[in-house]
Amino acid sequence: MFKKLFGKEKAITNEKIVSPVTGVLIKIEEVPDPVFAQKMMGEGVGVQPTNGIVVAPVDGEIIQIAEKSKHAFGIRSALGQEILVHIGLETVAMEGEGFKTLVKLGDHVKAGQPIIEADLELIKEKAASTVIPVVVTNSSNNEYDFVWTEPGNVTAGETVIFETTAK
């Protein structure tokens, strides 16, 4: 109704992305996997988690969820960013063991909403690393400017890990 009365809604031009997990923020170049560290998947950061509750880093739609392995999800934000949250490294081989998904493909979620519960102890045992890369997979389109938060302690759903502005 307000839209009719006052015209178009103001277009979103920037977003704040919050940490999907509590832990320590690291630069993407420090993620111990060349695919992420060399930004082959896109611009982003990594988080060394201290617990296994993984939440949505931004309001958006779940556009990808690793159905069998449950180790990763993708979310499209209102600004159009496609953000991949990849739980651990070499976790595909776990075939879903230690992961519990709490949402499904197409769900609309809010920043801070739990998406996946991961067993960090099992990941430590069976995978290469527990580090969680958070990557904007469509950043190579050169549509966004990023402001990265300095490495340090972060809280899931609260600490801003980067800000994005549409060009």
ZADO-1210 file (C-alpha; in nm, 4 decimals, padded with zeros to 6 digits):
<atoms>
<atom x="00.0000" y="00.0000" z="00.0000" code="MET" pos="1"/>
<atom x="00.2755" y="00.2485" z="00.0917" code="PHE" pos="2"/>
<atom x="00.4467" y="00.1635" z="-00.2346" code="LYS" pos="3"/>
<atom x="00.1355" y="00.2776" z="-00.4223" code="LYS" pos="4"/>
<atom x="00.1080" y="00.5959" z="-00.2190" code="LEU" pos="5"/>
<atom x="00.4705" y="00.7021" z="-00.2236" code="PHE" pos="6"/>
<atom x="00.6095" y="00.5484" z="-00.5406" code="GLY" pos="7"/>
<atom x="00.8838" y="00.2906" z="-00.5806" code="LYS" pos="8"/>
<atom x="01.0750" y="00.1433" z="-00.2909" code="GLU" pos="9"/>
<atom x="01.4266" y="00.2770" z="-00.2663" code="LYS" pos="10"/>
<atom x="01.6682" y="00.0424" z="-00.4432" code="ALA" pos="11"/>
<atom x="01.9179" y="-00.1325" z="-00.2188" code="ILE" pos="12"/>
<atom x="02.2715" y="-00.0109" z="-00.2921" code="THR" pos="13"/>
<atom x="02.4715" y="-00.1592" z="-00.0048" code="ASN" pos="14"/>
<atom x="02.4676" y="-00.4516" z="00.2375" code="GLU" pos="15"/>
<atom x="02.6431" y="-00.5604" z="00.5526" code="LYS" pos="16"/>
<atom x="02.7417" y="-00.9269" z="00.5602" code="ILE" pos="17"/>
<atom x="02.7684" y="-01.0810" z="00.9069" code="VAL" pos="18"/>
<atom x="02.9755" y="-01.3774" z="01.0150" code="SER" pos="19"/>
<atom x="02.7996" y="-01.7091" z="00.9553" code="PRO" pos="20"/>
<atom x="02.9751" y="-01.8607" z="01.2574" code="VAL" pos="21"/>
<atom x="03.1410" y="-01.7600" z="01.5838" code="THR" pos="22"/>
<atom x="03.5196" y="-01.7798" z="01.5645" code="GLY" pos="23"/>
<atom x="03.8160" y="-01.5911" z="01.4207" code="VAL" pos="24"/>
<atom x="03.7968" y="-01.3999" z="01.0928" code="LEU" pos="25"/>
<atom x="04.0904" y="-01.4550" z="00.8552" code="ILE" pos="26"/>
<atom x="04.1782" y="-01.3131" z="00.5156" code="LYS" pos="27"/>
<atom x="04.0782" y="-01.5267" z="00.2175" code="ILE" pos="28"/>
<atom x="04.4456" y="-01.5583" z="00.1228" code="GLU" pos="29"/>
<atom x="04.5031" y="-01.7440" z="00.4527" code="GLU" pos="30"/>
<atom x="04.2419" y="-02.0135" z="00.3839" code="VAL" pos="31"/>
<atom x="04.4434" y="-02.3374" z="00.3527" code="PRO" pos="32"/>
<atom x="04.3037" y="-02.4279" z="00.0105" code="ASP" pos="33"/>
<atom x="04.4341" y="-02.2755" z="-00.3147" code="PRO" pos="34"/>
<atom x="04.0897" y="-02.2637" z="-00.4802" code="VAL" pos="35"/>
<atom x="03.9688" y="-02.0231" z="-00.2107" code="PHE" pos="36"/>
<atom x="04.3002" y="-01.8539" z="-00.1237" code="ALA" pos="37"/>
<atom x="04.3643" y="-01.7605" z="-00.4874" code="GLN" pos="38"/>
<atom x="04.0068" y="-01.6279" z="-00.5185" code="LYS" pos="39"/>
<atom x="03.9129" y="-01.8764" z="-00.7927" code="MET" pos="40"/>
<atom x="03.5651" y="-01.8997" z="-00.6387" code="MET" pos="41"/>
<atom x="03.5438" y="-01.5226" z="-00.5814" code="GLY" pos="42"/>
<atom x="03.6215" y="-01.2517" z="-00.3296" code="GLU" pos="43"/>
<atom x="03.5641" y="-01.3323" z="00.0341" code="GLY" pos="44"/>
<atom x="03.6990" y="-01.4168" z="00.3766" code="VAL" pos="45"/>
<atom x="03.7411" y="-01.7201" z="00.5980" code="GLY" pos="46"/>
<atom x="03.6334" y="-01.7929" z="00.9536" code="VAL" pos="47"/>
<atom x="03.8015" y="-02.0415" z="01.1862" code="GLN" pos="48"/>
<atom x="03.4932" y="-02.1569" z="01.3792" code="PRO" pos="49"/>
<atom x="03.4695" y="-02.2203" z="01.7525" code="THR" pos="50"/>
<atom x="03.1289" y="-02.3886" z="01.7268" code="ASN" pos="51"/>
<atom x="02.9245" y="-02.5637" z="01.4605" code="GLY" pos="52"/>
<atom x="02.6111" y="-02.3487" z="01.4371" code="ILE" pos="53"/>
<atom x="02.6265" y="-02.1917" z="01.0897" code="VAL" pos="54"/>
<atom x="02.3843" y="-01.9053" z="01.0237" code="VAL" pos="55"/>
<atom x="02.2771" y="-01.6949" z="00.7254" code="ALA" pos="56"/>
<atom x="02.5272" y="-01.4116" z="00.6678" code="PRO" pos="57"/>
<atom x="02.2607" y="-01.1872" z="00.5093" code="VAL" pos="58"/>
<atom x="01.8864" y="-01.1763" z="00.4445" code="ASP" pos="59"/>
<atom x="01.8162" y="-01.3661" z="00.1254" code="GLY" pos="60"/>
<atom x="01.7051" y="-01.6767" z="-00.0589" code="GLU" pos="61"/>
<atom x="01.8761" y="-02.0146" z="-00.0297" code="ILE" pos="62"/>
<atom x="01.9784" y="-02.0795" z="-00.3920" code="ILE" pos="63"/>
<atom x="02.2063" y="-02.3759" z="-00.3342" code="GLN" pos="64"/>
<atom x="02.2359" y="-02.6422" z="-00.0703" code="ILE" pos="65"/>
<atom x="02.4629" y="-02.9407" z="-00.1000" code="ALA" pos="66"/>
<atom x="02.1834" y="-03.1981" z="-00.0696" code="GLU" pos="67"/>
<atom x="02.3946" y="-03.5111" z="-00.0216" code="LYS" pos="68"/>
<atom x="02.7043" y="-03.3729" z="00.1502" code="SER" pos="69"/>
<atom x="02.5274" y="-03.0855" z="00.3358" code="LYS" pos="70"/>
<atom x="02.8656" y="-02.9103" z="00.3678" code="HIS" pos="71"/>
<atom x="02.7799" y="-02.5842" z="00.1894" code="ALA" pos="72"/>
<atom x="02.5016" y="-02.3478" z="00.0977" code="PHE" pos="73"/>
<atom x="02.4519" y="-02.0508" z="-00.1310" code="GLY" pos="74"/>
<atom x="02.2371" y="-01.7480" z="-00.0585" code="ILE" pos="75"/>
<atom x="02.1308" y="-01.4654" z="-00.2920" code="ARG" pos="76"/>
<atom x="02.0972" y="-01.1293" z="-00.1195" code="SER" pos="77"/>
<atom x="01.8669" y="-00.8395" z="-00.2110" code="ALA" pos="78"/>
<atom x="02.1675" y="-00.6659" z="-00.3700" code="LEU" pos="79"/>
<atom x="02.2185" y="-00.9708" z="-00.5941" code="GLY" pos="80"/>
<atom x="02.5291" y="-01.1091" z="-00.4274" code="GLN" pos="81"/>
<atom x="02.5559" y="-01.4869" z="-00.4470" code="GLU" pos="82"/>
<atom x="02.7342" y="-01.5881" z="-00.1295" code="ILE" pos="83"/>
<atom x="02.8747" y="-01.9366" z="-00.0785" code="LEU" pos="84"/>
<atom x="02.9305" y="-02.0575" z="00.2774" code="VAL" pos="85"/>
<atom x="03.1533" y="-02.3669" z="00.2608" code="HIS" pos="86"/>
<atom x="03.1804" y="-02.5523" z="00.5922" code="ILE" pos="87"/>
<atom x="03.5310" y="-02.6903" z="00.6272" code="GLY" pos="88"/>
<atom x="03.7714" y="-02.8018" z="00.3566" code="LEU" pos="89"/>
<atom x="03.7551" y="-03.1425" z="00.1883" code="GLU" pos="90"/>
<atom x="03.4234" y="-03.2034" z="00.3678" code="THR" pos="91"/>
<atom x="03.2409" y="-03.3310" z="00.0554" code="VAL" pos="92"/>
<atom x="03.3989" y="-03.6708" z="00.1213" code="ALA" pos="93"/>
<atom x="03.2120" y="-03.6895" z="00.4547" code="MET" pos="94"/>
<atom x="02.8931" y="-03.7428" z="00.2491" code="GLU" pos="95"/>
<atom x="02.6756" y="-03.5514" z="00.4942" code="GLY" pos="96"/>
<atom x="02.8012" y="-03.7208" z="00.8087" code="GLU" pos="97"/>
<atom x="02.8164" y="-03.4631" z="01.0884" code="GLY" pos="98"/>
<atom x="02.5963" y="-03.2069" z="00.9077" code="PHE" pos="99"/>
<atom x="02.2292" y="-03.1277" z="00.9706" code="LYS" pos="100"/>
<atom x="02.0490" y="-02.8858" z="00.7370" code="THR" pos="101"/>
<atom x="01.7789" y="-02.6689" z="00.8916" code="LEU" pos="102"/>
<atom x="01.6473" y="-02.5085" z="00.5691" code="VAL" pos="103"/>
<atom x="01.5702" y="-02.6130" z="00.2147" code="LYS" pos="104"/>
<atom x="01.6319" y="-02.4781" z="-00.1336" code="LEU" pos="105"/>
<atom x="01.4174" y="-02.1721" z="-00.2052" code="GLY" pos="106"/>
<atom x="01.3689" y="-02.0750" z="00.1599" code="ASP" pos="107"/>
<atom x="01.3886" y="-01.7039" z="00.2415" code="HIS" pos="108"/>
<atom x="01.6031" y="-01.6528" z="00.5492" code="VAL" pos="109"/>
<atom x="01.7125" y="-01.3673" z="00.7741" code="LYS" pos="110"/>
<atom x="02.0704" y="-01.2833" z="00.8704" code="ALA" pos="111"/>
<atom x="02.1565" y="-01.4804" z="01.1834" code="GLY" pos="112"/>
<atom x="01.9041" y="-01.7579" z="01.1160" code="GLN" pos="113"/>
<atom x="02.0585" y="-02.1047" z="01.1711" code="PRO" pos="114"/>
<atom x="02.1109" y="-02.2863" z="00.8393" code="ILE" pos="115"/>
<atom x="02.3323" y="-02.5870" z="00.9179" code="ILE" pos="116"/>
<atom x="02.4558" y="-02.7567" z="01.2342" code="GLU" pos="117"/>
<atom x="02.8030" y="-02.9059" z="01.1859" code="ALA" pos="118"/>
<atom x="02.9956" y="-03.1397" z="01.4143" code="ASP" pos="119"/>
<atom x="03.3328" y="-02.9611" z="01.4341" code="LEU" pos="120"/>
<atom x="03.5016" y="-03.2479" z="01.6179" code="GLU" pos="121"/>
<atom x="03.4047" y="-03.4902" z="01.3408" code="LEU" pos="122"/>
<atom x="03.5218" y="-03.2407" z="01.0749" code="ILE" pos="123"/>
<atom x="03.8583" y="-03.2103" z="01.2568" code="LYS" pos="124"/>
<atom x="03.8849" y="-03.5890" z="01.2446" code="GLU" pos="125"/>
<atom x="03.7752" y="-03.6526" z="00.8863" code="LYS" pos="126"/>
<atom x="03.8470" y="-03.3381" z="00.6805" code="ALA" pos="127"/>
<atom x="04.1439" y="-03.1177" z="00.5909" code="ALA" pos="128"/>
<atom x="04.0302" y="-02.8153" z="00.7953" code="SER" pos="129"/>
<atom x="03.7345" y="-02.6653" z="00.9814" code="THR" pos="130"/>
<atom x="03.7875" y="-02.3212" z="00.8206" code="VAL" pos="131"/>
<atom x="03.4704" y="-02.1815" z="00.6661" code="ILE" pos="132"/>
<atom x="03.5247" y="-01.9765" z="00.3482" code="PRO" pos="133"/>
<atom x="03.2560" y="-01.7137" z="00.2822" code="VAL" pos="134"/>
<atom x="03.2792" y="-01.6176" z="-00.0851" code="VAL" pos="135"/>
<atom x="03.0835" y="-01.3916" z="-00.3214" code="VAL" pos="136"/>
<atom x="03.0792" y="-01.6265" z="-00.6209" code="THR" pos="137"/>
<atom x="02.9544" y="-01.3592" z="-00.8612" code="ASN" pos="138"/>
<atom x="03.2158" y="-01.1004" z="-00.7550" code="SER" pos="139"/>
<atom x="03.4023" y="-01.1463" z="-01.0844" code="SER" pos="140"/>
<atom x="03.1120" y="-00.9661" z="-01.2549" code="ASN" pos="141"/>
<atom x="03.2725" y="-00.6494" z="-01.1126" code="ASN" pos="142"/>
<atom x="02.9370" y="-00.5100" z="-00.9936" code="GLU" pos="143"/>
<atom x="03.0394" y="-00.4570" z="-00.6313" code="TYR" pos="144"/>
<atom x="03.2887" y="-00.2715" z="-00.4164" code="ASP" pos="145"/>
<atom x="03.3877" y="-00.4403" z="-00.0917" code="PHE" pos="146"/>
<atom x="03.5117" y="-00.3117" z="00.2429" code="VAL" pos="147"/>
<atom x="03.6704" y="-00.5976" z="00.4395" code="TRP" pos="148"/>
<atom x="03.6693" y="-00.6170" z="00.8192" code="THR" pos="149"/>
<atom x="04.0097" y="-00.6639" z="00.9818" code="GLU" pos="150"/>
<atom x="04.0832" y="-01.0188" z="01.1055" code="PRO" pos="151"/>
<atom x="03.9850" y="-01.0968" z="01.4638" code="GLY" pos="152"/>
<atom x="03.7133" y="-01.2497" z="01.6782" code="ASN" pos="153"/>
<atom x="03.3627" y="-01.2592" z="01.5285" code="VAL" pos="154"/>
<atom x="03.0181" y="-01.3598" z="01.6542" code="THR" pos="155"/>
<atom x="02.7694" y="-01.5478" z="01.4362" code="ALA" pos="156"/>
<atom x="02.4897" y="-01.3288" z="01.3057" code="GLY" pos="157"/>
<atom x="02.6304" y="-01.0140" z="01.4697" code="GLU" pos="158"/>
<atom x="02.9811" y="-00.9161" z="01.3577" code="THR" pos="159"/>
<atom x="02.9987" y="-00.7519" z="01.0153" code="VAL" pos="160"/>
<atom x="03.2711" y="-00.9312" z="00.8149" code="ILE" pos="161"/>
<atom x="03.2393" y="-00.7138" z="00.5048" code="PHE" pos="162"/>
<atom x="03.0257" y="-00.4443" z="00.3475" code="GLU" pos="163"/>
<atom x="02.9255" y="-00.4373" z="-00.0164" code="THR" pos="164"/>
<atom x="02.8195" y="-00.1439" z="-00.2308" code="THR" pos="165"/>
<atom x="02.6763" y="-00.1734" z="-00.5809" code="ALA" pos="166"/>
<atom x="02.8881" y="00.0070" z="-00.8423" code="LYS" pos="167"/>
</atoms>
